[in-house]
Amino acid sequence: MKLTPFAICLATASFLLCLINCQASAQEGNWNATLKIVDENGNPIQGANASVKSFVRRAEDDRSPTNWNNFEGLSDANGLFKASHRDVAQQLEFGAHKTGYYSIVGVHYMFVTEGMNGEQITSTRNPKITLVLKKIIHPVPMYVNRVDIAHREAPAFDKPVGFDLTVGDFVTPHGKGTNAQMFFTWHVDYDTNDLSKTYGKQNSHGWDGKMTISFPNPGDGIQEFDVSERFSSEFPNDTIRGELRSTQLAPVDGYQAQLVKTNRWHFGQLGSFNNYDEVHKNYLLRVNTVLDEKGNVKSAQYGKIYGDFDQPVTTFLNPEPNSREIEYDIQHNLGRGGNNFYFTY
């Protein structure tokens, strides 16, 4: 199976996770993996290129190349591909692709930890995984930018700061943008209780932070969509990821005029609280909206955001008014891309 940059990125991340977290014991035994490859309607896809690779971790003093056992083939009339082997592998990587569809890859861990019974060990070594291939319908050129709002200083507090989705930056004087399609407003309340008895000085005791996303036009808006990268609650460390995270078409309605993200931390209280979720949260956008006299959408642009705002995100904007197509034509980025950018659709 040919590895795309997308697949290489996931494989590298999973390999590092294995090196860091593989503290469980390796036990030789049979494993049997069953992939079921279906379309978005649940219909089996025959003839998809499927692969399963088992990773056998070598001893720390072993300098020989990493051992991968690779099994490839085509899915049958029921969309099934099966692979099996006997080894001491703790990790399986799998994937599927077919012309006309977006590819999908994933990782399954076969850790044997203390306290696992025979049934649990058997289950972890016999995974049954459903892979949903989304159809390539009509990719379009888009403004795509990798943006890191989370790790830069907020340009202002308690007043909206415009953000330009075509440039991927705040508007002047805070950035290089010229046309604000959305606004960010930050507000922070600091708890400045007197801690002099404990620390000899007055200091910040914590904070309550709020980031509000709003829009300049009636009818503009944002809505969340979740993507679960876990294919089974039984195996919480496993991940699965398709090249196209969103739907092919942006929805007609369901957009909210604002989104509020919060975080708080207070001294002496266990943990912190926030409603960010970079693992699952993604967003759909409608901007530059023009309404008719009855309040119906006459014209608008549609886009999406991959990721949540406590981490770098990837923004997408379709330049064509009234086109709800949000499949990205990866060969035609109208934006600047940005640092730490890897290709997604």
Secondary structure as GFF3:
##gff-version 3
##sequence-region A 1 345
A	DSSP	alpha_helix	5	21	.	.	.	ID=ss1
A	DSSP	beta_strand	29	38	.	.	.	ID=ss2
A	DSSP	beta_strand	49	56	.	.	.	ID=ss3
A	DSSP	beta_strand	67	74	.	.	.	ID=ss4
A	DSSP	beta_strand	80	87	.	.	.	ID=ss5
A	DSSP	beta_strand	91	97	.	.	.	ID=ss6
A	DSSP	beta_strand	104	109	.	.	.	ID=ss7
A	DSSP	alpha_helix	118	124	.	.	.	ID=ss8
A	DSSP	beta_strand	128	132	.	.	.	ID=ss9
A	DSSP	beta_strand	140	147	.	.	.	ID=ss10
A	DSSP	beta_strand	161	164	.	.	.	ID=ss11
A	DSSP	beta_strand	169	170	.	.	.	ID=ss12
A	DSSP	beta_strand	182	191	.	.	.	ID=ss13
A	DSSP	alpha_helix	196	199	.	.	.	ID=ss14
A	DSSP	beta_strand	206	214	.	.	.	ID=ss15
A	DSSP	beta_strand	221	226	.	.	.	ID=ss16
A	DSSP	beta_strand	239	242	.	.	.	ID=ss17
A	DSSP	beta_strand	259	266	.	.	.	ID=ss18
A	DSSP	beta_strand	273	274	.	.	.	ID=ss19
A	DSSP	beta_strand	281	291	.	.	.	ID=ss20
A	DSSP	beta_strand	297	306	.	.	.	ID=ss21
A	DSSP	beta_strand	313	317	.	.	.	ID=ss22
A	DSSP	beta_strand	328	333	.	.	.	ID=ss23
###
